[in-house]
Amino acid sequence: MTPQPLYTFAFLKRPLPPDIPTGWQGCSVEFIEVGDLAAAVDTTLPWEQIQSQDEELLKAALLHDRVICDLFRQQPVLPLHFGTIFVSLDGIERHLQSHAQQYQERIQNFVGMGEYTLKIAPALFDNADEEQAEQERFALQEYLEKDYPNLVEGIPQWGIERLHILIPVQQEADLHRQVAECQRQYACWDLDLQGPLPPYHFA
């Protein structure tokens, strides 16, 4: 019998969340439980078959994000990259067994934490202001790094830069205040703060 591939969204600690997310085509997400850990999986997502179908791949990407967010709203999770596949039940069980302590520690570090994404878009300015804009951009990141050591620089998309910040969600109001102060201080840039999100860039 051919092993059933397991599309895997995230690892989490037991007990399982009360609200089970829906997966591909409305099927419920399943959980593979090994000791104190569990893997959120979908056995119905036809990963290999949709590789050449852009529309289906987009649906799968949106599903991946939604399931992780649904889980994150209920408990800490260790999100996995889009497209993570385990080729068999035995394979995922052995993986969780061999990495049990590492994953439990990482998930524990995310208790009460959330990822916030700061989008940094250039405001309208003349070419003569480019040097000032670059200086402000450098100063902005330097300013935030002083207070937020868990900060990583994301990949720019369509001219918009991103900074990802991991903080206790209780500090969200303070972060919003600091971003508002940065917006007043660094007028060459439009700042947009989003979150809390699952810790995608810190997993």
Secondary structure by P-SEA (a helix, b strand, c coil): ccbbbbbcccccccccccbbbbccccccccccccccbbbbbbcccccccccccaaaaaaaaaaaaaaaaaaaacccccccccccccccaaaaaaaaaaaaaaaaaaaaaaccbbbbbbbbbbccccccaaaaaaaaaaaaaaaaaacccccccccccccbbbbbbbccccaaaaaaaaaaaaaaacccbbbbbbccccccccc
